[in-house]
Amino acid sequence: MKTWLFKSEPSTWSWQDQLDAGAKGTGWDGVRNYQASNNMKAMALGDLGFFYHSVNEKRIVGIVEVIALYHPDHTDASGRFGMVDVKAVKAVNTPVTLAEIKANPHLAELALIRQSRLSVVPVSPEHWAELLRMTETQL
């Protein structure tokens, strides 16, 4: 299993929206960056990801699971980009801010910091474990 981080502007799609989608989940649409798109192409069913509120909040708020593999994004008229579907697994016990992540030397190489413009980034097993520890969340 691989692990990821999905960034979303809460005014566009929030953690509460993800929770409200229930077990059917939702398509992670609107990604228009080739590297982020390639990250989604590398996903497998059952992969987990942190749900990160970007813009004003800048914090990890939940965990999602990939429930449908990469397929065409209905919002892309060009047909170049696709999406995966994800469902909410659980809220994290303690949201972790970007400032807290940047202050942690164990996370210096985290893609969220190194490639901050990408909306979908991989998270190494070591970084995943450290972020779970910081969020005080167990799966």
C-alpha positions as CSV (number, residue, x, y, z in Angstrom):
1,M,0.0,0.0,0.0
2,K,1.2,3.5,-0.9
3,T,0.2,6.6,1.1
4,W,-0.5,10.1,-0.2
5,L,-1.6,13.6,0.7
6,F,-4.6,15.2,-1.0
7,K,-4.9,19.0,-0.8
8,S,-8.2,20.8,-1.1
9,E,-9.4,24.3,-0.6
10,P,-12.1,23.9,2.1
11,S,-14.3,26.5,0.4
12,T,-14.3,24.3,-2.7
13,W,-14.4,20.8,-1.1
14,S,-14.0,20.4,2.7
15,W,-13.5,17.5,5.0
16,Q,-17.1,17.9,6.0
17,D,-18.1,17.6,2.3
18,Q,-16.0,14.4,2.1
19,L,-17.7,13.0,5.2
20,D,-21.1,13.9,3.8
21,A,-20.2,11.9,0.6
22,G,-20.3,8.8,2.8
23,A,-19.2,5.3,1.6
24,K,-19.8,6.1,-2.0
25,G,-17.0,8.7,-1.8
26,T,-16.3,11.2,-4.5
27,G,-14.1,11.8,-7.5
28,W,-10.9,13.9,-6.8
29,D,-11.5,16.0,-9.8
30,G,-10.0,19.3,-11.1
31,V,-6.3,18.3,-10.9
32,R,-4.6,20.0,-13.8
33,N,-0.9,19.4,-13.1
34,Y,0.8,16.5,-14.9
35,Q,2.9,15.5,-11.9
36,A,-0.1,15.4,-9.5
37,S,-2.0,13.5,-12.2
38,N,0.8,11.0,-12.5
39,N,0.7,10.5,-8.7
40,M,-3.0,9.6,-9.1
41,K,-2.1,7.2,-11.9
42,A,0.2,5.4,-9.5
43,M,-2.5,4.8,-6.9
44,A,-4.0,1.4,-6.1
45,L,-7.3,0.5,-4.5
46,G,-7.0,0.7,-0.7
47,D,-4.2,3.3,-0.7
48,L,-4.6,5.8,2.0
49,G,-4.1,9.6,2.0
50,F,-4.2,12.5,4.4
51,F,-6.9,15.0,3.6
52,Y,-5.3,18.5,3.9
53,H,-7.2,21.8,4.0
54,S,-5.1,24.3,2.0
55,V,-5.3,28.1,1.7
56,N,-6.2,29.6,5.0
57,E,-6.2,26.6,7.3
58,K,-3.2,24.7,6.0
59,R,-3.6,21.6,8.1
60,I,-4.2,17.8,7.9
61,V,-7.8,17.1,9.0
62,G,-8.6,13.6,7.9
63,I,-7.7,10.3,6.2
64,V,-9.2,9.1,3.0
65,E,-9.0,5.8,1.0
66,V,-8.7,5.3,-2.7
67,I,-11.9,3.5,-3.9
68,A,-11.7,3.8,-7.7
69,L,-8.6,3.8,-9.9
70,Y,-7.6,6.6,-12.2
71,H,-10.3,7.4,-14.8
72,P,-11.4,10.3,-16.9
73,D,-12.1,13.6,-15.1
74,H,-15.6,14.7,-16.2
75,T,-14.6,18.4,-15.5
76,D,-11.7,18.3,-18.1
77,A,-13.0,19.2,-21.5
78,S,-9.6,18.5,-23.0
79,G,-9.7,14.9,-21.9
80,R,-6.0,15.1,-20.8
81,F,-6.6,14.7,-17.1
82,G,-8.2,12.1,-14.9
83,M,-9.1,11.4,-11.3
84,V,-9.4,8.8,-8.6
85,D,-12.3,8.4,-6.2
86,V,-11.8,8.6,-2.5
87,K,-13.9,8.0,0.6
88,A,-13.4,9.4,4.1
89,V,-11.9,6.9,6.6
90,K,-11.7,9.0,9.7
91,A,-10.9,12.5,11.0
92,V,-7.6,12.8,12.6
93,N,-7.6,13.3,16.4
94,T,-5.4,16.4,16.3
95,P,-5.2,18.4,13.1
96,V,-1.6,19.2,12.2
97,T,-0.7,22.5,10.7
98,L,1.8,23.2,7.9
99,A,3.8,25.3,10.4
100,E,4.0,22.2,12.7
101,I,5.0,20.0,9.8
102,K,7.8,22.4,8.7
103,A,9.1,22.6,12.3
104,N,9.5,18.8,12.5
105,P,13.0,17.9,11.2
106,H,11.8,14.3,10.5
107,L,9.6,15.8,7.8
108,A,12.1,18.0,6.0
109,E,11.9,15.9,2.8
110,L,8.1,15.6,2.8
111,A,6.7,16.4,-0.7
112,L,4.2,18.8,0.8
113,I,7.1,21.0,1.8
114,R,9.3,20.4,-1.2
115,Q,6.6,20.5,-3.9
116,S,4.1,22.8,-2.2
117,R,2.1,23.6,-5.3
118,L,1.1,20.1,-6.0
119,S,-2.4,19.1,-5.0
120,V,-1.6,15.3,-4.7
121,V,1.7,14.2,-3.4
122,P,3.2,10.9,-2.2
123,V,4.0,10.3,1.5
124,S,6.8,7.9,2.4
125,P,6.1,5.2,5.0
126,E,8.4,7.0,7.5
127,H,6.6,10.4,6.9
128,W,3.2,8.7,7.1
129,A,4.1,7.2,10.5
130,E,5.4,10.5,11.8
131,L,2.3,12.4,10.7
132,L,0.1,9.7,12.2
133,R,2.0,10.2,15.5
134,M,1.6,14.0,15.3
135,T,-2.1,13.7,14.6
136,E,-2.5,11.3,17.5
137,T,-4.4,9.0,15.1
138,Q,-4.3,5.2,14.9
139,L,-5.7,3.2,12.0
